[in-house]
């Protein structure tokens, strides 16, 4: 079987999440991508460097989640219980143990995600202080209205210089 390699380059101007300066192309990094059912391919991901603070950044596309090999759509499908261990489409890929790890990873990070959404919503978008202090989960609301909620969360958190704890 022949391995396919895809190159992924951002069309957007990218900025350093630490100092805010423009990032410039440095090189390419090979990254594995696994789809539901276990189909593997490799993607060449652009790495960029900030000339101001010398930080190196990987421009990960929305289809991938940091520290995970499976596509983000598969991970969110598992977290939303759309893809289960009994699902015939996925068979053993991802396996039950991997699905359990993703649920654990999500639970470990859920408070941080909600806090980051509220804090950034308050400081950047003018959300009310009442919403900031309320028990409303912006993450739960986002999950109800967007099928690509995980892609949006990843982009939001990582583009602001944040990160999720890997498991």
C-alpha positions as CSV (number, residue, x, y, z in Angstrom):
1,X,0.0,0.0,0.0
2,X,1.3,3.4,-1.0
3,X,1.4,6.1,1.7
4,X,-0.1,9.4,0.8
5,X,1.5,12.6,1.9
6,X,-0.4,15.9,2.0
7,X,1.1,19.4,2.5
8,X,-0.9,21.8,4.7
9,X,-0.1,25.5,4.6
10,X,-2.2,28.2,6.2
11,X,-3.5,31.0,4.0
12,X,-3.8,33.3,7.0
13,X,-1.2,35.6,8.4
14,X,-0.1,33.9,11.6
15,X,0.9,35.8,14.7
16,X,3.0,34.7,17.7
17,X,0.6,34.0,20.6
18,X,3.3,35.2,23.0
19,X,4.5,38.5,21.6
20,X,2.1,39.2,18.8
21,X,4.6,39.6,16.0
22,X,4.2,38.0,12.6
23,X,5.4,34.4,12.2
24,X,7.5,33.3,9.2
25,X,7.9,30.0,7.5
26,X,10.7,27.8,8.8
27,X,10.2,24.3,7.6
28,X,7.8,21.3,7.3
29,X,7.1,18.6,9.9
30,X,5.6,15.2,9.1
31,X,2.5,14.3,11.2
32,X,0.4,11.2,11.1
33,X,-3.3,11.4,10.6
34,X,-5.7,8.5,11.4
35,X,-9.3,8.5,10.3
36,X,-12.2,6.5,11.8
37,X,-11.6,2.9,10.8
38,X,-7.8,3.2,11.1
39,X,-6.9,4.6,7.7
40,X,-3.5,6.4,8.1
41,X,-1.9,9.1,6.1
42,X,0.9,11.6,6.6
43,X,0.5,15.4,6.5
44,X,3.4,17.8,6.1
45,X,2.6,20.6,8.5
46,X,4.2,24.0,8.3
47,X,6.4,25.2,11.2
48,X,6.8,28.9,11.7
49,X,9.2,31.0,13.7
50,X,8.9,34.3,15.4
51,X,11.8,36.5,14.6
52,X,11.2,38.6,17.7
53,X,11.1,36.1,20.5
54,X,12.6,33.1,18.6
55,X,9.6,30.8,19.5
56,X,8.9,27.9,17.1
57,X,5.2,27.2,16.3
58,X,3.5,24.4,14.5
59,X,0.6,25.5,12.3
60,X,-1.7,22.5,13.1
61,X,-4.8,22.4,10.8
62,X,-8.3,22.1,12.4
63,X,-8.5,18.5,11.3
64,X,-5.9,17.6,13.9
65,X,-5.8,18.0,17.7
66,X,-2.4,18.6,19.5
67,X,-0.9,15.4,20.9
68,X,-3.5,13.2,19.2
69,X,-3.1,11.1,16.0
70,X,-6.8,10.7,15.2
71,X,-8.7,13.4,13.3
72,X,-10.4,16.0,15.5
73,X,-13.8,15.0,14.0
74,X,-13.3,11.4,15.2
75,X,-12.4,12.6,18.7
76,X,-15.4,14.9,19.0
77,X,-17.6,12.1,17.7
78,X,-16.4,9.9,20.5
79,X,-16.8,12.7,23.1
80,X,-20.4,13.3,21.8
81,X,-21.1,9.5,21.9
82,X,-21.7,9.5,18.1
83,X,-18.8,7.0,17.7
84,X,-18.8,4.2,20.3
85,X,-16.9,1.0,20.8
86,X,-20.0,-0.9,19.4
87,X,-20.0,1.2,16.2
88,X,-19.4,-1.1,13.2
89,X,-17.9,1.7,11.2
90,X,-15.0,2.1,13.6
91,X,-14.6,-1.6,14.6
92,X,-11.3,-1.5,16.5
93,X,-10.1,2.0,15.3
94,X,-10.2,3.8,17.6
95,X,-10.2,1.1,20.3
96,X,-12.3,1.2,23.5
97,X,-9.1,2.1,25.5
98,X,-8.3,5.0,23.3
99,X,-11.9,6.3,23.5
100,X,-11.7,6.0,27.3
101,X,-8.4,8.0,27.3
102,X,-10.1,10.8,25.2
103,X,-13.0,11.0,27.7
104,X,-10.5,11.2,30.5
105,X,-8.4,13.9,28.7
106,X,-11.6,15.9,28.1
107,X,-12.7,15.7,31.7
108,X,-9.3,16.8,33.0
109,X,-9.5,19.9,30.7
110,X,-13.1,20.8,30.9
111,X,-12.8,23.4,33.8
112,X,-9.9,25.1,32.0
113,X,-11.8,25.2,28.7
114,X,-14.9,26.8,30.4
115,X,-12.7,29.2,32.3
116,X,-10.8,30.2,29.2
117,X,-14.0,30.7,27.2
118,X,-15.5,32.9,29.9
119,X,-12.4,34.9,30.6
120,X,-11.7,35.6,26.9
121,X,-15.3,36.3,26.3
122,X,-15.3,38.9,29.1
123,X,-12.0,40.6,28.2
124,X,-12.1,40.4,24.4
125,X,-15.8,40.3,23.5
126,X,-17.5,42.3,26.3
127,X,-19.5,39.5,27.8
128,X,-21.2,40.6,31.0
129,X,-19.6,40.0,34.4
130,X,-22.8,38.2,35.4
131,X,-22.0,35.6,32.7
132,X,-18.4,35.4,33.9
133,X,-19.5,34.6,37.4
134,X,-22.5,32.3,36.4
135,X,-22.6,28.5,36.4
136,X,-23.5,28.5,32.7
137,X,-21.1,26.4,30.6
138,X,-20.2,28.1,27.4
139,X,-18.6,24.8,26.3
140,X,-21.9,22.9,26.7
141,X,-23.7,25.7,24.8
142,X,-21.2,25.5,22.0
143,X,-21.5,21.7,21.8
144,X,-25.2,22.1,21.3
145,X,-25.0,24.5,18.4
146,X,-21.8,23.4,16.5
147,X,-20.9,20.0,15.2
148,X,-17.3,21.3,14.8
149,X,-17.1,22.5,18.4
150,X,-13.8,20.8,19.2
151,X,-12.1,22.3,16.2
152,X,-13.3,25.7,17.3
153,X,-12.2,25.2,20.9
154,X,-8.7,24.0,19.8
155,X,-8.2,26.9,17.5
156,X,-9.4,29.4,20.1
157,X,-7.3,28.1,23.0
158,X,-4.1,27.5,21.1
159,X,-4.2,30.7,19.0
160,X,-4.4,32.6,22.3
161,X,-1.3,30.9,23.6
162,X,-3.1,28.5,25.8
163,X,-2.9,24.7,25.9
164,X,-4.7,21.6,27.1
165,X,-3.1,19.1,29.4
166,X,-2.3,16.0,27.4
167,X,-3.2,12.6,28.8
